[in-house]
């Protein structure tokens, strides 16, 4: 019993000791992506959901089923 506890404690200490944090060199500044070409029905989303693309997709489901 004692040997099992000591072994478990040593394994836990080794795992915790091996888990070093990943340190970054500095702050990375990322520019805004170019979204000028995202103006089709699949990306136009006035309500947060591409409404026209979603309606077209749902209407195509019924056409494929029947």
C-alpha positions, 0 to 999 in steps of 0.5 A: 500500500505504501509503495503504491502511494509513493509511486503515485506521488512520484508519478504525479510530481513528474507530470506536474514538473514536466508541464512547463507553461508555454511562454510567448516572446511578445504581443502579436498584433494581427490585422483585420481580415479582408472581408471586402469580397464577402457579399454573396447570399451565404455571407450577408447576415443582417441578423447574425445568420446568413438568412437568404443562404439558410432559406435557400438551403432549407428549400433545397432539402424539400426538393431533394426529398420529394 
